[in-house]
C-alpha cells in the first residue's frame, strides 16, 4: 500500500473520523491538562482518518516516466 494524498477518499475519511470520534473516551476538560489531552486526541483522530483514506494499492509493473531513462544516463555521465 502507498499513500496518495491527491487521491484522498473523502467518504472514507469522514467514515473513519466518525468511527474514531464515536469510540472516544470521555475526557474531563475542566482543567488545562484535560483540555490539552482532548485537543491532542482530536488531532490524532484527524491525522489517522486522513492517512487511512489516502492509502492505495501499489501498482506493480507500472511503466516509468519517459524522462527516467534520460535522467539515469545524465546521472551516469555525471558520476563518471
ABEGO torsion letter per residue (X at the ends): XBBBAAABBAAAAAAAAAAAAAABBBBBAABAAAAAAAAAAAAAAAAAAAAAAABBBBBBGBBBBAAAAAAAAAAAAAAX
